[in-house]
Each structure stands twice: as structure tokens, then as C-alpha cells.
Amino acid sequence: MDEGQKVEMPRVKLGTQGLEVSRLGFGCMGLTGIYNPPVPDEEGISMIKEVFNNGITFFDTSDVYGLNNANEILLGKVNAQEAIFS
């Protein structure tokens, strides 16, 4: 594959209301300290943006990943900056 060439990310429909996400998802557990120390917010935000810019729109997260909903808060910070989840 030539450098700079983009690969089309396959998508799948969820339910019957037209929502589509990438077939490949990004697991967010490692961002907020379940298996490892939490990554700094700037690093986590950078990773999420990079993944999204490469066509991944399915983010696997949970309110138990990190303390006090840290995982969802991190995704919310990305959305506040980039409005990628609208």
C-alpha cells in the first residue's frame, strides 16, 4: 500500500434506526487505569482522535473503566474539542 493511501473502514448497522459504526472498535479500558496506570488526558485524547481519523467510530467503554466515569469523561473531552460524536 502506498504511503498516505487510506483504507475504507467497513461499517455495520446497529438496530433499525440507521445508526452505523465501524466494524472494528477501539477498546478504551487501558486509557483510564484498569490494567495499567491511566494515561495522561492529552495522550488519551490524542489516541482517540487518531483512531477516529482512521475511520473507527465504535468506542468500547464502560462507567467502571477508571474512577468516577473517567472513561466517558475522557471521550466527552474529545467530543467537546472536535464534535466527532455528533
Secondary structure, DSSP 8 states (H G I E B T S, - for coil): --TT------EEEETTTTEEEESSEEE-GGGTTSSS----HHHHHHHHHHHHHTT--EEE--TTSSGGGHHHHHHHHHHHHH-TT-
